[in-house]
């Protein structure tokens, strides 16, 4: 059989044509193949591994790629009213059931109780897609109550459609108020403030935050007031009022602890730690964030709260270049996601993973994942698009695509996000030493939270670049600052950069053997951080110094190791540097 009907959707597998009521619908080849394969196997659930082999034969990709294809397929099915036909089989794979295409909208009101009951059951079982579909059908049949509207909004957020949750949550506020429960109305109001903040719609976010304050009134010791303080901390942070944000987050944490609410307590604590990190209290900030994540991910919290906790923690890890800690928490969060019935990561989560993959040297997969993240961020968190462009620039730079890196950094800057320190490293690669130094110095003058959290990384990078470009006094000044505050920036990546800066200064003084010792320390720090490309760069610098010191055998061993890493990661930039080193060695 080559022709299938799903609702008003017609699929002609042989002609590779998909249409709705006779009008052809464009569909990506992988999405079409995904649907076609499931249609040929409607008698069974198809395992993820089988689908990965079918869609990407001979190519090693992660499950996130398959999840993205499944999400796009649901979007196609939705156009024909057949979204419910695609079922996710938890921890196994997918199944397409043509007989499960949803009923047409506008059924009799008598169907509403059954639909609402089925929607509640679906959400209780963490089948968020089914819950969203069933609530949509119930809403077409009869008026939903405030609780149902809130749960519908939650299910929509859990499937990655926060913008679609705005309408049911807005109606939930009105329904609670109409029922005389103003305090309960504050919960969806605060959810709306959060969604609009993520969409960079600051005036609307502040408006809903103010509306929640009116609804809460004088009740300053309830969980709703705790959530209001937490949301206030996020708004204060967006306005670069970091001290105020810290105070509000601390207040949220105290309220959550007092009323015994793990949601409020963990959200307040994770953000308290976040702002402590911004203000330089690194030890306490790391401790608060780790405790908050443990509390949140081990409690009865909804997936939106869990995702908020995880994303906040990972933002901090990325800003501090704390890749080892990021890796540990990523594994924990992925296990939690599976337990919560979540298959799709948010755009922010994909961005975190993409940057981690790039640091680990998996460049092609990192590039594909960050491009997918950018697509999602346009809908659920457009404020982070500048950071996504920065990450893409870093990946291009690591691969040696300098022009593409420059374009990505330009896009990051154009939307108001700092592309540093990657831009400075690109400029150094191009021989633009003055621009590299001035750009980092200028970035360090700003007071927004990304710069405050990245200060150690920015300083250490500036120290290295300044030392390499003859600005020895400035480099030595920064190294002293970093050395006198080891507790503030204990991350191995920052220590590695500091060792590289010291090595460059020692070379300038003719102290080659001491410089070699610093580069050996930097190699250890990069390996500890899990940054394979930086590790390779440092080993190549080590090879050059060993050769200069007369240790040609040692230099050859280092260069061969770097060549293997270049081949493994596919970094054209690293391969070029290996060739340049060999040419210099032959010339000498």
DOSEGU-467222 format. One line per field, with one value per residue (C-alpha): residue in three letters; residue number from 1; x, y, z. Coordinates in steps of 0.5 Angstrom, whole numbers, plus 500, padded with zeros to 3 digits. Example, Ala and Ser with C-alpha at 12.3 -4.5 7.8 and 13.67 -1.06 7.14 Angstrom:
2
type ALA / SER
seq 1 / 2
xx 525 / 527
yy 491 / 498
zz 516 / 514
// end
This chain:
588
type UNK / UNK / UNK / UNK / UNK / UNK / UNK / UNK / UNK / UNK / UNK / UNK / UNK / UNK / UNK / UNK / UNK / UNK / UNK / UNK / UNK / UNK / UNK / UNK / UNK / UNK / UNK / UNK / UNK / UNK / UNK / UNK / UNK / UNK / UNK / UNK / UNK / UNK / UNK / UNK / UNK / UNK / UNK / UNK / UNK / UNK / UNK / UNK / UNK / UNK / UNK / UNK / UNK / UNK / UNK / UNK / UNK / UNK / UNK / UNK / UNK / UNK / UNK / UNK / UNK / UNK / UNK / UNK / UNK / UNK / UNK / UNK / UNK / UNK / UNK / UNK / UNK / UNK / UNK / UNK / UNK / UNK / UNK / UNK / UNK / UNK / UNK / UNK / UNK / UNK / UNK / UNK / UNK / UNK / UNK / UNK / UNK / UNK / UNK / UNK / UNK / UNK / UNK / UNK / UNK / UNK / UNK / UNK / UNK / UNK / UNK / UNK / UNK / UNK / UNK / UNK / UNK / UNK / UNK / UNK / UNK / UNK / UNK / UNK / UNK / UNK / UNK / UNK / UNK / UNK / UNK / UNK / UNK / UNK / UNK / UNK / UNK / UNK / UNK / UNK / UNK / UNK / UNK / UNK / UNK / UNK / UNK / UNK / UNK / UNK / UNK / UNK / UNK / UNK / UNK / UNK / UNK / UNK / UNK / UNK / UNK / UNK / UNK / UNK / UNK / UNK / UNK / UNK / UNK / UNK / UNK / UNK / UNK / UNK / UNK / UNK / UNK / UNK / UNK / UNK / UNK / UNK / UNK / UNK / UNK / UNK / UNK / UNK / UNK / UNK / UNK / UNK / UNK / UNK / UNK / UNK / UNK / UNK / UNK / UNK / UNK / UNK / UNK / UNK / UNK / UNK / UNK / UNK / UNK / UNK / UNK / UNK / UNK / UNK / UNK / UNK / UNK / UNK / UNK / UNK / UNK / UNK / UNK / UNK / UNK / UNK / UNK / UNK / UNK / UNK / UNK / UNK / UNK / UNK / UNK / UNK / UNK / UNK / UNK / UNK / UNK / UNK / UNK / UNK / UNK / UNK / UNK / UNK / UNK / UNK / UNK / UNK / UNK / UNK / UNK / UNK / UNK / UNK / UNK / UNK / UNK / UNK / UNK / UNK / UNK / UNK / UNK / UNK / UNK / UNK / UNK / UNK / UNK / UNK / UNK / UNK / UNK / UNK / UNK / UNK / UNK / UNK / UNK / UNK / UNK / UNK / UNK / UNK / UNK / UNK / UNK / UNK / UNK / UNK / UNK / UNK / UNK / UNK / UNK / UNK / UNK / UNK / UNK / UNK / UNK / UNK / UNK / UNK / UNK / UNK / UNK / UNK / UNK / UNK / UNK / UNK / UNK / UNK / UNK / UNK / UNK / UNK / UNK / UNK / UNK / UNK / UNK / UNK / UNK / UNK / UNK / UNK / UNK / UNK / UNK / UNK / UNK / UNK / UNK / UNK / UNK / UNK / UNK / UNK / UNK / UNK / UNK / UNK / UNK / UNK / UNK / UNK / UNK / UNK / UNK / UNK / UNK / UNK / UNK / UNK / UNK / UNK / UNK / UNK / UNK / UNK / UNK / UNK / UNK / UNK / UNK / UNK / UNK / UNK / UNK / UNK / UNK / UNK / UNK / UNK / UNK / UNK / UNK / UNK / UNK / UNK / UNK / UNK / UNK / UNK / UNK / UNK / UNK / UNK / UNK / UNK / UNK / UNK / UNK / UNK / UNK / UNK / UNK / UNK / UNK / UNK / UNK / UNK / UNK / UNK / UNK / UNK / UNK / UNK / UNK / UNK / UNK / UNK / UNK / UNK / UNK / UNK / UNK / UNK / UNK / UNK / UNK / UNK / UNK / UNK / UNK / UNK / UNK / UNK / UNK / UNK / UNK / UNK / UNK / UNK / UNK / UNK / UNK / UNK / UNK / UNK / UNK / UNK / UNK / UNK / UNK / UNK / UNK / UNK / UNK / UNK / UNK / UNK / UNK / UNK / UNK / UNK / UNK / UNK / UNK / UNK / UNK / UNK / UNK / UNK / UNK / UNK / UNK / UNK / UNK / UNK / UNK / UNK / UNK / UNK / UNK / UNK / UNK / UNK / UNK / UNK / UNK / UNK / UNK / UNK / UNK / UNK / UNK / UNK / UNK / UNK / UNK / UNK / UNK / UNK / UNK / UNK / UNK / UNK / UNK / UNK / UNK / UNK / UNK / UNK / UNK / UNK / UNK / UNK / UNK / UNK / UNK / UNK / UNK / UNK / UNK / UNK / UNK / UNK / UNK / UNK / UNK / UNK / UNK / UNK / UNK / UNK / UNK / UNK / UNK / UNK / UNK / UNK / UNK / UNK / UNK / UNK / UNK / UNK / UNK / UNK / UNK / UNK / UNK / UNK / UNK / UNK / UNK / UNK / UNK / UNK / UNK / UNK / UNK / UNK / UNK / UNK / UNK / UNK / UNK / UNK / UNK / UNK / UNK / UNK / UNK / UNK / UNK / UNK / UNK / UNK / UNK / UNK / UNK / UNK / UNK / UNK / UNK / UNK / UNK / UNK / UNK / UNK
seq 1 / 2 / 3 / 4 / 5 / 6 / 7 / 8 / 9 / 10 / 11 / 12 / 13 / 14 / 15 / 16 / 17 / 18 / 19 / 20 / 21 / 22 / 23 / 24 / 25 / 26 / 27 / 28 / 29 / 30 / 31 / 32 / 33 / 34 / 35 / 36 / 37 / 38 / 39 / 40 / 41 / 42 / 43 / 44 / 45 / 46 / 47 / 48 / 49 / 50 / 51 / 52 / 53 / 54 / 55 / 56 / 57 / 58 / 59 / 60 / 61 / 62 / 63 / 64 / 65 / 66 / 67 / 68 / 69 / 70 / 71 / 72 / 73 / 74 / 75 / 76 / 77 / 78 / 79 / 80 / 81 / 82 / 83 / 84 / 85 / 86 / 87 / 88 / 89 / 90 / 91 / 92 / 93 / 94 / 95 / 96 / 97 / 98 / 99 / 100 / 101 / 102 / 103 / 104 / 105 / 106 / 107 / 108 / 109 / 110 / 111 / 112 / 113 / 114 / 115 / 116 / 117 / 118 / 119 / 120 / 121 / 122 / 123 / 124 / 125 / 126 / 127 / 128 / 129 / 130 / 131 / 132 / 133 / 134 / 135 / 136 / 137 / 138 / 139 / 140 / 141 / 142 / 143 / 144 / 145 / 146 / 147 / 148 / 149 / 150 / 151 / 152 / 153 / 154 / 155 / 156 / 157 / 158 / 159 / 160 / 161 / 162 / 163 / 164 / 165 / 166 / 167 / 168 / 169 / 170 / 171 / 172 / 173 / 174 / 175 / 176 / 177 / 178 / 179 / 180 / 181 / 182 / 183 / 184 / 185 / 186 / 187 / 188 / 189 / 190 / 191 / 192 / 193 / 194 / 195 / 196 / 197 / 198 / 199 / 200 / 201 / 202 / 203 / 204 / 205 / 206 / 207 / 208 / 209 / 210 / 211 / 212 / 213 / 214 / 215 / 216 / 217 / 218 / 219 / 220 / 221 / 222 / 223 / 224 / 225 / 226 / 227 / 228 / 229 / 230 / 231 / 232 / 233 / 234 / 235 / 236 / 237 / 238 / 239 / 240 / 241 / 242 / 243 / 244 / 245 / 246 / 247 / 248 / 249 / 250 / 251 / 252 / 253 / 254 / 255 / 256 / 257 / 258 / 259 / 260 / 261 / 262 / 263 / 264 / 265 / 266 / 267 / 268 / 269 / 270 / 271 / 272 / 273 / 274 / 275 / 276 / 277 / 278 / 279 / 280 / 281 / 282 / 283 / 284 / 285 / 286 / 287 / 288 / 289 / 290 / 291 / 292 / 293 / 294 / 295 / 296 / 297 / 298 / 299 / 300 / 301 / 302 / 303 / 304 / 305 / 306 / 307 / 308 / 309 / 310 / 311 / 312 / 313 / 314 / 315 / 316 / 317 / 318 / 319 / 320 / 321 / 322 / 323 / 324 / 325 / 326 / 327 / 328 / 329 / 330 / 331 / 332 / 333 / 334 / 335 / 336 / 337 / 338 / 339 / 340 / 341 / 342 / 343 / 344 / 345 / 346 / 347 / 348 / 349 / 350 / 351 / 352 / 353 / 354 / 355 / 356 / 357 / 358 / 359 / 360 / 361 / 362 / 363 / 364 / 365 / 366 / 367 / 368 / 369 / 370 / 371 / 372 / 373 / 374 / 375 / 376 / 377 / 378 / 379 / 380 / 381 / 382 / 383 / 384 / 385 / 386 / 387 / 388 / 389 / 390 / 391 / 392 / 393 / 394 / 395 / 396 / 397 / 398 / 399 / 400 / 401 / 402 / 403 / 404 / 405 / 406 / 407 / 408 / 409 / 410 / 411 / 412 / 413 / 414 / 415 / 416 / 417 / 418 / 419 / 420 / 421 / 422 / 423 / 424 / 425 / 426 / 427 / 428 / 429 / 430 / 431 / 432 / 433 / 434 / 435 / 436 / 437 / 438 / 439 / 440 / 441 / 442 / 443 / 444 / 445 / 446 / 447 / 448 / 449 / 450 / 451 / 452 / 453 / 454 / 455 / 456 / 457 / 458 / 459 / 460 / 461 / 462 / 463 / 464 / 465 / 466 / 467 / 468 / 469 / 470 / 471 / 472 / 473 / 474 / 475 / 476 / 477 / 478 / 479 / 480 / 481 / 482 / 483 / 484 / 485 / 486 / 487 / 488 / 489 / 490 / 491 / 492 / 493 / 494 / 495 / 496 / 497 / 498 / 499 / 500 / 501 / 502 / 503 / 504 / 505 / 506 / 507 / 508 / 509 / 510 / 511 / 512 / 513 / 514 / 515 / 516 / 517 / 518 / 519 / 520 / 521 / 522 / 523 / 524 / 525 / 526 / 527 / 528 / 529 / 530 / 531 / 532 / 533 / 534 / 535 / 536 / 537 / 538 / 539 / 540 / 541 / 542 / 543 / 544 / 545 / 546 / 547 / 548 / 549 / 550 / 551 / 552 / 553 / 554 / 555 / 556 / 557 / 558 / 559 / 560 / 561 / 562 / 563 / 564 / 565 / 566 / 567 / 568 / 569 / 570 / 571 / 572 / 573 / 574 / 575 / 576 / 577 / 578 / 579 / 580 / 581 / 582 / 583 / 584 / 585 / 586 / 587 / 588
xx 500 / 503 / 497 / 495 / 490 / 491 / 485 / 485 / 492 / 494 / 501 / 503 / 509 / 511 / 510 / 513 / 508 / 504 / 498 / 492 / 485 / 489 / 494 / 501 / 505 / 512 / 516 / 523 / 526 / 528 / 521 / 517 / 522 / 520 / 513 / 513 / 517 / 512 / 506 / 509 / 510 / 503 / 502 / 508 / 512 / 519 / 525 / 529 / 535 / 532 / 529 / 536 / 539 / 534 / 534 / 542 / 545 / 552 / 552 / 553 / 548 / 544 / 537 / 536 / 536 / 531 / 527 / 527 / 525 / 519 / 517 / 517 / 513 / 508 / 507 / 506 / 501 / 497 / 496 / 491 / 488 / 492 / 497 / 495 / 496 / 504 / 505 / 511 / 513 / 516 / 524 / 523 / 521 / 515 / 508 / 504 / 496 / 492 / 486 / 488 / 487 / 483 / 476 / 474 / 473 / 467 / 464 / 458 / 458 / 457 / 463 / 467 / 467 / 470 / 475 / 477 / 478 / 482 / 487 / 488 / 490 / 494 / 498 / 498 / 502 / 506 / 504 / 504 / 503 / 496 / 494 / 495 / 491 / 485 / 485 / 484 / 479 / 475 / 476 / 472 / 467 / 465 / 468 / 474 / 475 / 481 / 485 / 484 / 486 / 493 / 494 / 493 / 498 / 503 / 502 / 503 / 510 / 512 / 512 / 516 / 510 / 510 / 507 / 501 / 500 / 499 / 492 / 490 / 494 / 491 / 484 / 486 / 487 / 480 / 477 / 480 / 478 / 471 / 471 / 473 / 480 / 485 / 491 / 490 / 490 / 497 / 500 / 498 / 499 / 507 / 507 / 505 / 510 / 516 / 514 / 514 / 520 / 523 / 520 / 524 / 517 / 519 / 514 / 509 / 513 / 513 / 506 / 504 / 509 / 505 / 498 / 500 / 502 / 495 / 492 / 497 / 495 / 498 / 499 / 507 / 508 / 505 / 508 / 505 / 509 / 515 / 514 / 513 / 520 / 523 / 520 / 522 / 529 / 529 / 526 / 531 / 537 / 534 / 535 / 542 / 540 / 544 / 544 / 537 / 536 / 540 / 536 / 529 / 532 / 534 / 527 / 524 / 528 / 527 / 519 / 520 / 523 / 518 / 512 / 516 / 515 / 520 / 519 / 519 / 525 / 529 / 528 / 530 / 536 / 538 / 538 / 541 / 547 / 547 / 547 / 552 / 556 / 555 / 558 / 564 / 562 / 564 / 564 / 557 / 554 / 556 / 554 / 547 / 546 / 548 / 544 / 538 / 539 / 539 / 533 / 529 / 530 / 529 / 522 / 515 / 516 / 513 / 518 / 518 / 521 / 526 / 528 / 528 / 533 / 537 / 538 / 540 / 545 / 548 / 548 / 553 / 557 / 558 / 559 / 565 / 567 / 566 / 565 / 566 / 561 / 556 / 557 / 555 / 549 / 547 / 547 / 543 / 538 / 537 / 535 / 530 / 527 / 526 / 522 / 518 / 516 / 520 / 523 / 524 / 529 / 528 / 532 / 536 / 538 / 540 / 544 / 548 / 549 / 551 / 557 / 559 / 560 / 564 / 568 / 569 / 571 / 565 / 564 / 559 / 554 / 555 / 554 / 548 / 545 / 546 / 543 / 537 / 537 / 537 / 530 / 527 / 530 / 526 / 520 / 521 / 527 / 529 / 533 / 538 / 539 / 545 / 548 / 547 / 550 / 556 / 556 / 556 / 562 / 566 / 564 / 566 / 573 / 574 / 573 / 577 / 572 / 574 / 569 / 563 / 566 / 566 / 559 / 556 / 560 / 557 / 550 / 551 / 553 / 548 / 542 / 546 / 550 / 557 / 561 / 567 / 572 / 571 / 571 / 578 / 581 / 579 / 582 / 588 / 588 / 587 / 593 / 589 / 592 / 590 / 583 / 583 / 586 / 581 / 575 / 576 / 578 / 571 / 567 / 570 / 567 / 560 / 556 / 550 / 550 / 553 / 559 / 560 / 559 / 564 / 569 / 574 / 574 / 575 / 580 / 584 / 583 / 586 / 592 / 594 / 593 / 596 / 602 / 602 / 602 / 607 / 603 / 607 / 605 / 598 / 598 / 602 / 597 / 591 / 595 / 597 / 589 / 587 / 593 / 590 / 583 / 584 / 577 / 573 / 575 / 577 / 575 / 581 / 579 / 581 / 587 / 589 / 589 / 593 / 598 / 599 / 599 / 605 / 608 / 608 / 611 / 616 / 618 / 619 / 624 / 628 / 626 / 624 / 624 / 620 / 615 / 615 / 613 / 607 / 605 / 605 / 600 / 596 / 595 / 593 / 588 / 585 / 585 / 581 / 576 / 575 / 577 / 580 / 581 / 584 / 588 / 591 / 593 / 597 / 600 / 602 / 605 / 609 / 612 / 614 / 618 / 621 / 624 / 627 / 630 / 633 / 628 / 626 / 624 / 619 / 617 / 615 / 611 / 607 / 606 / 604 / 599 / 596 / 595 / 591 / 587 / 586 / 584 / 579 / 575 / 576 / 578 / 581 / 584 / 588 / 590 / 593 / 597 / 600 / 602 / 605 / 609 / 612 / 614 / 617 / 621 / 623 / 626 / 630
yy 500 / 507 / 512 / 513 / 518 / 521 / 526 / 531 / 529 / 525 / 521 / 518 / 515 / 512 / 520 / 522 / 527 / 530 / 534 / 537 / 537 / 536 / 542 / 540 / 541 / 542 / 537 / 536 / 529 / 526 / 528 / 525 / 518 / 518 / 518 / 513 / 508 / 509 / 508 / 502 / 499 / 501 / 494 / 495 / 501 / 502 / 502 / 509 / 505 / 502 / 509 / 512 / 507 / 508 / 515 / 516 / 510 / 509 / 516 / 517 / 522 / 522 / 521 / 529 / 529 / 524 / 527 / 534 / 530 / 527 / 534 / 537 / 531 / 532 / 539 / 536 / 532 / 538 / 541 / 535 / 534 / 528 / 530 / 525 / 519 / 519 / 516 / 516 / 510 / 512 / 509 / 505 / 509 / 511 / 509 / 511 / 509 / 512 / 510 / 515 / 521 / 526 / 527 / 534 / 540 / 542 / 536 / 536 / 538 / 532 / 529 / 535 / 531 / 525 / 529 / 533 / 526 / 523 / 530 / 529 / 522 / 523 / 529 / 525 / 519 / 525 / 524 / 531 / 531 / 527 / 532 / 538 / 535 / 532 / 539 / 543 / 538 / 539 / 546 / 546 / 542 / 546 / 552 / 549 / 551 / 555 / 548 / 545 / 551 / 551 / 544 / 545 / 551 / 546 / 541 / 546 / 548 / 541 / 540 / 546 / 551 / 556 / 561 / 557 / 557 / 564 / 564 / 558 / 561 / 568 / 565 / 561 / 568 / 571 / 564 / 564 / 571 / 570 / 564 / 569 / 566 / 571 / 568 / 562 / 567 / 569 / 563 / 563 / 570 / 569 / 563 / 569 / 573 / 568 / 566 / 573 / 575 / 569 / 572 / 578 / 582 / 586 / 591 / 585 / 581 / 586 / 588 / 581 / 581 / 587 / 584 / 578 / 583 / 586 / 579 / 576 / 583 / 583 / 575 / 576 / 569 / 564 / 560 / 565 / 571 / 567 / 565 / 573 / 574 / 569 / 572 / 579 / 577 / 575 / 582 / 585 / 581 / 583 / 590 / 589 / 590 / 584 / 586 / 587 / 580 / 577 / 580 / 578 / 571 / 570 / 572 / 567 / 561 / 563 / 563 / 557 / 553 / 556 / 554 / 547 / 548 / 545 / 549 / 556 / 553 / 550 / 556 / 561 / 558 / 556 / 564 / 566 / 562 / 564 / 572 / 570 / 567 / 574 / 578 / 574 / 569 / 563 / 558 / 559 / 560 / 553 / 550 / 554 / 551 / 544 / 544 / 547 / 542 / 536 / 539 / 540 / 534 / 530 / 533 / 533 / 539 / 540 / 539 / 547 / 548 / 542 / 545 / 552 / 549 / 546 / 551 / 556 / 552 / 550 / 557 / 559 / 553 / 555 / 562 / 560 / 555 / 549 / 544 / 538 / 540 / 541 / 534 / 531 / 535 / 534 / 527 / 527 / 532 / 527 / 521 / 526 / 528 / 521 / 520 / 526 / 523 / 529 / 527 / 534 / 539 / 546 / 551 / 553 / 546 / 544 / 550 / 548 / 541 / 544 / 548 / 542 / 538 / 543 / 544 / 536 / 537 / 534 / 539 / 537 / 535 / 541 / 545 / 541 / 542 / 549 / 551 / 547 / 550 / 557 / 555 / 553 / 559 / 564 / 561 / 560 / 564 / 569 / 573 / 568 / 568 / 573 / 567 / 562 / 566 / 567 / 559 / 558 / 563 / 559 / 552 / 555 / 558 / 551 / 548 / 553 / 557 / 564 / 567 / 564 / 565 / 572 / 572 / 569 / 573 / 579 / 577 / 576 / 583 / 586 / 583 / 586 / 580 / 580 / 575 / 575 / 572 / 568 / 574 / 576 / 569 / 570 / 577 / 574 / 569 / 574 / 578 / 584 / 584 / 591 / 590 / 583 / 587 / 593 / 589 / 585 / 591 / 594 / 588 / 588 / 595 / 592 / 590 / 586 / 578 / 575 / 579 / 579 / 571 / 571 / 576 / 570 / 567 / 574 / 576 / 570 / 570 / 578 / 576 / 570 / 575 / 581 / 577 / 574 / 581 / 585 / 588 / 585 / 589 / 589 / 581 / 581 / 585 / 581 / 574 / 577 / 579 / 572 / 569 / 573 / 570 / 563 / 562 / 566 / 563 / 555 / 552 / 549 / 552 / 559 / 556 / 553 / 560 / 563 / 558 / 560 / 567 / 566 / 561 / 567 / 572 / 567 / 566 / 574 / 573 / 568 / 563 / 557 / 551 / 555 / 556 / 549 / 547 / 552 / 549 / 542 / 545 / 548 / 541 / 538 / 543 / 543 / 535 / 536 / 541 / 536 / 541 / 537 / 543 / 547 / 542 / 540 / 548 / 548 / 541 / 544 / 551 / 546 / 542 / 549 / 550 / 543 / 544 / 551 / 548 / 542 / 537 / 535 / 528 / 531 / 536 / 530 / 526 / 533 / 534 / 527 / 527 / 534 / 531 / 525 / 530 / 534 / 528 / 525 / 532 / 534 / 541 / 544 / 550 / 545 / 541 / 547 / 549 / 542 / 543 / 550 / 547 / 542 / 547 / 551 / 545 / 543 / 550 / 551
zz 500 / 498 / 500 / 507 / 510 / 517 / 518 / 512 / 511 / 505 / 504 / 497 / 499 / 492 / 490 / 496 / 496 / 502 / 502 / 506 / 502 / 496 / 497 / 497 / 504 / 504 / 508 / 510 / 507 / 513 / 516 / 510 / 511 / 518 / 517 / 511 / 515 / 521 / 516 / 513 / 520 / 523 / 527 / 532 / 535 / 532 / 536 / 536 / 534 / 528 / 526 / 527 / 523 / 517 / 517 / 518 / 516 / 517 / 521 / 528 / 531 / 538 / 540 / 540 / 532 / 532 / 537 / 533 / 527 / 531 / 533 / 526 / 524 / 529 / 526 / 519 / 522 / 526 / 519 / 518 / 524 / 526 / 531 / 536 / 531 / 533 / 539 / 543 / 547 / 553 / 553 / 547 / 540 / 536 / 533 / 528 / 529 / 523 / 528 / 533 / 529 / 533 / 533 / 529 / 533 / 536 / 538 / 543 / 550 / 553 / 550 / 554 / 561 / 558 / 554 / 560 / 564 / 559 / 559 / 566 / 566 / 560 / 564 / 570 / 566 / 563 / 556 / 555 / 548 / 549 / 554 / 550 / 544 / 549 / 552 / 546 / 544 / 550 / 550 / 543 / 546 / 553 / 557 / 561 / 569 / 571 / 574 / 567 / 563 / 568 / 566 / 559 / 559 / 563 / 558 / 552 / 555 / 556 / 549 / 547 / 545 / 551 / 546 / 545 / 553 / 553 / 552 / 556 / 562 / 561 / 561 / 568 / 571 / 569 / 571 / 578 / 579 / 577 / 582 / 588 / 588 / 587 / 590 / 586 / 580 / 582 / 579 / 572 / 572 / 574 / 569 / 564 / 567 / 566 / 559 / 556 / 560 / 556 / 549 / 551 / 552 / 558 / 558 / 558 / 563 / 568 / 567 / 569 / 575 / 577 / 576 / 581 / 586 / 586 / 586 / 592 / 596 / 603 / 603 / 604 / 607 / 602 / 596 / 591 / 594 / 594 / 587 / 586 / 589 / 585 / 578 / 581 / 582 / 574 / 572 / 576 / 573 / 566 / 568 / 571 / 578 / 580 / 588 / 588 / 584 / 589 / 595 / 592 / 590 / 597 / 600 / 595 / 598 / 605 / 604 / 600 / 606 / 611 / 608 / 606 / 598 / 594 / 588 / 591 / 595 / 589 / 585 / 590 / 592 / 584 / 583 / 589 / 587 / 580 / 583 / 588 / 582 / 579 / 585 / 586 / 592 / 588 / 593 / 596 / 589 / 587 / 593 / 593 / 586 / 587 / 593 / 589 / 583 / 588 / 592 / 585 / 581 / 587 / 589 / 586 / 581 / 574 / 568 / 567 / 574 / 573 / 566 / 569 / 575 / 570 / 565 / 570 / 573 / 566 / 564 / 570 / 568 / 561 / 563 / 568 / 563 / 568 / 563 / 568 / 573 / 567 / 564 / 571 / 572 / 564 / 565 / 572 / 568 / 562 / 567 / 570 / 563 / 561 / 568 / 567 / 560 / 556 / 549 / 547 / 550 / 550 / 545 / 551 / 553 / 546 / 546 / 553 / 550 / 543 / 547 / 551 / 545 / 541 / 547 / 547 / 540 / 537 / 532 / 526 / 531 / 535 / 529 / 527 / 534 / 535 / 529 / 531 / 538 / 534 / 531 / 537 / 541 / 536 / 539 / 546 / 548 / 543 / 548 / 548 / 540 / 541 / 546 / 541 / 535 / 540 / 541 / 533 / 532 / 537 / 534 / 527 / 530 / 533 / 526 / 522 / 519 / 520 / 516 / 518 / 525 / 524 / 521 / 527 / 532 / 528 / 529 / 536 / 537 / 533 / 538 / 544 / 546 / 547 / 543 / 547 / 548 / 542 / 538 / 541 / 539 / 532 / 532 / 534 / 529 / 524 / 527 / 529 / 536 / 538 / 536 / 540 / 547 / 546 / 545 / 551 / 555 / 553 / 555 / 562 / 563 / 562 / 569 / 566 / 569 / 563 / 563 / 571 / 571 / 565 / 568 / 570 / 563 / 560 / 564 / 563 / 556 / 556 / 560 / 555 / 549 / 552 / 554 / 547 / 543 / 547 / 553 / 558 / 564 / 563 / 562 / 569 / 572 / 571 / 572 / 579 / 580 / 578 / 583 / 589 / 588 / 587 / 591 / 586 / 580 / 581 / 575 / 571 / 564 / 568 / 571 / 564 / 561 / 567 / 566 / 559 / 560 / 565 / 560 / 555 / 560 / 561 / 554 / 553 / 559 / 556 / 561 / 557 / 562 / 566 / 561 / 559 / 566 / 566 / 559 / 562 / 568 / 563 / 559 / 565 / 567 / 560 / 560 / 567 / 564 / 558 / 553 / 548 / 542 / 547 / 550 / 543 / 542 / 548 / 547 / 540 / 543 / 548 / 542 / 539 / 546 / 547 / 540 / 542 / 548 / 544 / 546 / 538 / 541 / 546 / 540 / 535 / 540 / 542 / 535 / 533 / 539 / 536 / 529 / 532 / 535 / 529 / 525 / 530 / 531 / 524 / 526 / 519 / 524 / 528 / 522 / 519 / 525 / 525 / 518 / 520 / 525 / 521 / 516 / 521 / 524 / 517 / 516 / 522
// end
